[in-house]
């Protein structure tokens, strides 16, 4: 159980184009999904928190107009990188939190997708 | 501010024991996680500590001292497949999302 998928796994695009990445929880419902970016040999940097049915909360320094997040259902969140540039090339990872989680839960509550490698030429 | 420190790299020998340390200073604390990440893959959950003490799970153990803002991950009987990055993450109740704040990760190289 607790499987999260991402699509596509790898994408190459030209500078100036937009790219959409999907994150799906396959066997559970996720009220909250998180989007991370990871540059080579670095750790995960949280970009934004996505809550089903409401606007995403972006971390400081992340442009909300450039990284559009939509969380339209309990099993799907999308990240759209608009007008992508080479500096946006990175590994994008989503995670999903089971809706049954609470602050009193004593188990792992974020399940990570396999990641999407974005290369902007 | 939020600060989580880990050593950048460590090297150990197959069959040995290695301890990866993590110190943190965060605005609030609601649990500490350790994840393993192989290059180009998603992180996989290893352990979770919210109370002081040692949690043992097979070859992996994790320790937490909340008063010292300190944790370590202990890997026993190292195998070549343990070569990976190990990420320490603190769950912070800064807002209702209780997000994870990740350290920079420790790249572990296991040599024969």
Interface residues (C-beta under 8 A of the other chain):
Chain A: X32 X34 X41 X42 X43 X44 X45 X46 X49 X51 X57 X91 X93 X103 X106 X107 X108 X110 X111 X112 X113 X114 X115 X117
Chain B: X30 X33 X40 X41 X42 X43 X44 X45 X48 X50 X87 X93 X95 X97 X98 X99 X100 X101 X102 X103 X104 X105 X107
